Amino acid sequence: MSGTSMTTRAWFLMLPLLVVMVAVIGWPLVDTVGLSFTDAKLVGTGGNFVGIDNYAKMLANSNFQRTLITTAWFAIISVAAEMVLGVLAALLLNQDFKGRGVLRALMILPWALPTVVNATLWRLIYNPEYGALNAALTQLSLLDAYRSWLGEPGTALTALIVADCWKNFPLVALIALAALQAVPRDIVAASLVDGAGPLKRFRFVILPYLVGPLMVALVLRTIEAFKVFDIIWVMTRGGPANSTRTLSILVYQEAFSFQRAGSGASLALIVTLLVTVLAAAYAALVRKTAGSAT
């Protein structure tokens, strides 16, 4: 069979998928782009053409700027903590000890839980009246009185980061644990014979095998953290005083709570562009890392 015939057949087999993608993704995206250049409301007429006014107003809006900083801070801290915790957990579970299989299974549970369930559990833990965290800290004499962890602007974002880390660090751990299986045991044994300590053994023997997989985990988690919505919406709805409001929540409020469909569409496209740029930068970094590893 000639190459042209194989290409034609391949496109023919992909045609149903392409049609579905255009219908589900392509057309709504085009419609959103068109909507972003209007002053349309969620309910009512299609709105008038306003050009790039929605984009200009949104970028100059102090609420957008504060929300962008909050989102970036949430993404940076949560992803950094997840990477560290995930690698440490993977190194622990890679050791040979009794009960390792049980611990590996238990580690998957937080990640396997639906995000809404996870958020609800942490809301109960942080509850200012009967929460387990307040009870534990007061019994240990680390806290004089119960606190509203999600009701104070100074602690709400940190509490959300802890909940998000508990939910997602197992993903990083699973990726790192899979990468650790590829580390040749004879090289590790040779490093022990040469007298390499734990830190040097990790830095020069184990880490090179983890860099590529960890970059993939870093890309996935950063993108997900940057567009986080569900866990924050369930736990705080962006409060108190908008201290935990992220870009995705701002899009929801703009488009549905305030019913400004045009400006909401422009904000959604701004967020999409930011995530796309972030993903492209990370993809280039992954390719560079893979190239240097080979």
C-alpha positions in Angstrom: 0.0 0.0 0.0 1.4 3.4 -1.0 2.1 6.1 1.5 -0.6 8.3 0.0 -3.2 5.6 0.4 -2.2 5.0 4.0 -2.4 8.7 4.7 -5.9 9.0 3.2 -7.1 6.0 5.2 -5.6 7.5 8.4 -7.5 10.8 7.8 -10.7 8.8 7.0 -10.4 6.9 10.3 -9.8 10.1 12.2 -12.7 12.0 10.6 -15.3 11.0 13.2 -13.0 12.2 16.0 -12.2 15.4 14.2 -15.9 16.1 13.7 -16.6 15.6 17.4 -13.7 17.8 18.3 -14.8 20.6 16.0 -18.4 20.4 17.4 -17.4 20.1 21.1 -14.3 22.4 21.2 -13.9 24.3 17.9 -17.3 25.9 17.6 -17.7 26.9 21.3 -14.2 28.4 21.1 -15.0 30.5 18.0 -18.3 31.6 19.6 -16.5 32.6 22.8 -14.0 34.7 20.8 -16.8 36.5 19.0 -18.6 37.0 22.3 -15.6 38.5 23.9 -15.7 41.5 21.5 -19.3 42.4 22.5 -21.0 43.8 25.6 -23.5 40.9 25.6 -25.3 39.9 28.8 -25.9 36.4 29.9 -29.6 36.8 29.4 -30.9 39.1 26.7 -29.7 40.4 23.4 -26.5 39.4 21.7 -24.9 42.7 22.6 -23.0 45.4 20.6 -19.5 45.2 19.2 -17.1 46.9 21.5 -13.7 45.8 20.0 -11.0 45.2 22.5 -12.6 47.3 25.3 -13.4 44.2 27.3 -9.8 43.1 27.2 -8.4 46.5 28.0 -10.8 47.0 30.9 -10.1 43.6 32.3 -6.3 43.9 32.2 -6.5 47.3 33.8 -8.9 46.1 36.5 -7.4 46.0 40.0 -9.5 42.9 40.8 -8.0 41.0 37.9 -4.5 42.0 38.9 -5.0 40.9 42.5 -6.6 37.7 41.4 -3.7 37.0 39.1 -1.3 37.4 42.0 -3.4 35.1 44.2 -3.6 32.5 41.5 0.2 32.6 40.8 1.0 32.4 44.5 -1.4 29.5 45.0 0.1 27.6 42.0 3.8 28.3 42.9 3.5 27.3 46.6 1.2 24.3 46.1 3.1 22.8 43.2 6.5 23.3 44.9 5.2 21.6 48.0 3.6 18.7 46.0 6.9 18.1 44.1 8.9 17.9 47.3 6.4 15.8 49.2 5.9 13.5 46.2 9.6 12.8 45.7 10.1 12.2 49.5 7.1 9.8 49.5 8.4 8.0 46.4 11.9 7.6 47.9 10.3 6.2 51.1 8.0 3.8 49.3 10.8 2.6 47.1 12.5 1.1 50.1 12.0 -2.6 50.9 10.1 -2.9 54.2 7.1 -4.8 55.5 3.8 -3.3 54.6 5.1 -1.3 51.7 2.3 -2.5 49.4 -0.4 -1.3 51.9 1.2 2.1 52.2 1.4 2.4 48.4 -2.3 1.7 48.2 -3.2 4.1 51.0 -1.2 6.9 49.3 -3.4 6.7 46.2 -6.6 7.3 48.2 -6.3 11.2 48.5 -5.7 11.5 44.7 -8.5 9.0 44.0 -11.1 10.9 46.0 -13.3 13.3 44.0 -12.2 16.9 44.5 -15.6 17.9 46.0 -15.3 15.1 48.6 -11.8 16.1 49.4 -12.8 19.8 49.8 -15.8 18.9 52.0 -13.5 16.8 54.3 -11.1 19.6 54.7 -13.9 22.0 55.4 -14.9 19.8 58.3 -11.3 19.6 59.5 -11.0 23.4 59.4 -14.4 24.0 61.0 -14.1 26.8 63.6 -16.5 25.1 66.1 -15.9 21.3 65.9 -13.0 21.0 63.5 -10.3 18.3 64.1 -7.5 20.8 63.5 -8.6 23.2 66.2 -9.2 20.3 68.6 -5.8 18.8 68.0 -3.9 22.1 68.4 -5.7 23.1 71.6 -5.2 19.7 73.2 -1.5 20.0 72.3 -1.5 23.5 73.9 -0.4 25.0 70.6 -3.6 27.1 70.3 -5.4 29.0 73.0 -8.8 29.2 71.3 -10.5 27.8 68.2 -9.8 29.7 65.0 -11.8 30.1 61.8 -9.0 29.0 59.4 -11.2 29.5 56.3 -12.8 32.7 57.6 -9.6 34.8 58.1 -7.9 36.3 55.0 -4.5 35.7 56.6 -4.9 31.9 56.9 -7.6 30.9 54.2 -5.2 30.7 51.3 -2.7 28.7 53.2 -5.4 26.3 54.4 -6.5 25.8 50.8 -2.9 25.1 49.7 -2.6 22.4 52.4 -5.8 20.8 51.2 -4.7 20.9 47.6 -1.3 19.4 48.4 -2.8 16.6 50.3 -5.0 15.9 47.3 -2.4 16.0 44.6 1.0 15.1 45.9 0.2 11.3 45.4 0.2 11.9 41.6 3.8 13.3 41.8 4.7 10.4 44.1 3.4 7.8 41.7 5.3 9.3 38.7 8.5 9.5 40.7 8.0 6.0 42.1 7.6 4.7 38.6 10.8 6.5 37.5 12.7 5.1 40.5 12.0 1.6 39.2 14.2 2.4 36.2 17.3 3.3 38.3 19.8 0.4 37.8 20.5 -1.3 41.1 24.1 -2.1 40.2 24.8 1.7 39.8 23.3 2.3 43.3 25.3 -0.5 44.7 28.4 0.8 43.1 27.8 4.2 44.7 27.5 2.6 48.1 30.8 0.8 47.6 32.4 4.1 46.6 31.2 5.6 49.9 28.6 8.0 48.5 26.3 9.4 51.2 22.5 9.6 50.8 22.6 13.2 49.5 25.3 12.5 46.9 23.7 9.3 45.9 20.4 11.1 45.3 22.0 14.0 43.5 24.3 12.1 41.1 22.7 8.7 40.8 19.0 8.9 41.3 18.0 12.5 40.3 19.1 12.2 36.6 16.5 9.4 36.2 13.8 11.5 37.9 14.3 14.8 36.0 12.3 13.9 32.9 9.2 12.3 34.7 9.2 15.1 37.3 9.2 17.7 34.5 6.0 16.1 33.2 4.5 16.1 36.6 5.5 19.7 37.0 3.8 20.7 33.8 0.6 18.9 34.6 0.3 20.2 38.2 1.2 23.8 37.3 -1.4 24.0 34.6 -4.0 22.4 36.9 -3.1 24.7 39.8 -3.2 27.8 37.6 -6.8 27.1 36.6 -8.0 25.6 39.9 -11.7 26.1 40.6 -13.5 23.3 42.3 -11.6 22.9 45.6 -11.6 26.6 46.3 -15.2 27.1 45.3 -16.4 24.3 47.6 -14.3 25.5 50.6 -14.4 29.3 50.4 -16.1 30.4 47.2 -13.2 32.9 46.8 -13.6 34.5 50.2 -13.1 35.8 52.8 -12.8 39.3 51.2 -11.8 37.7 47.9 -8.5 36.6 49.5 -8.8 33.2 47.8 -10.4 34.2 44.6 -8.5 32.7 41.6 -8.8 33.5 37.9 -11.3 30.6 37.2 -13.6 31.8 40.0 -13.3 35.4 38.7 -14.4 34.1 35.2 -17.4 32.3 36.8 -18.4 35.4 38.8 -18.0 37.7 35.8 -20.0 35.6 33.4 -22.6 34.0 35.6 -22.9 35.9 38.9 -22.7 39.3 37.3 -24.2 38.0 34.0 -21.6 39.9 31.9 -21.1 37.3 29.2 -18.9 39.5 26.9 -16.4 40.5 29.6 -16.6 37.0 31.0 -15.6 35.5 27.7 -12.7 37.9 27.3 -11.5 37.0 30.8 -11.8 33.3 30.0 -9.7 33.8 26.8 -7.1 35.7 28.7 -6.8 32.8 31.2 -6.7 30.4 28.3 -3.9 32.4 26.7 -1.9 32.5 30.0 -2.2 28.7 30.4 -1.3 28.1 26.8 1.9 30.2 27.1 2.7 28.5 30.4 2.2 25.0 28.8 4.4 26.0 25.8 7.2 27.2 28.0 7.1 24.0 30.1 6.9 21.9 26.9 10.1 23.6 25.6 11.7 23.0 29.0 10.8 19.3 28.9 12.2 18.9 25.4 15.4 20.7 26.5 15.6 18.4 29.6 15.0 15.3 27.5 17.6 16.4 25.0 20.3 17.0 27.6 19.5 13.6 29.3 20.1 11.8 26.0 
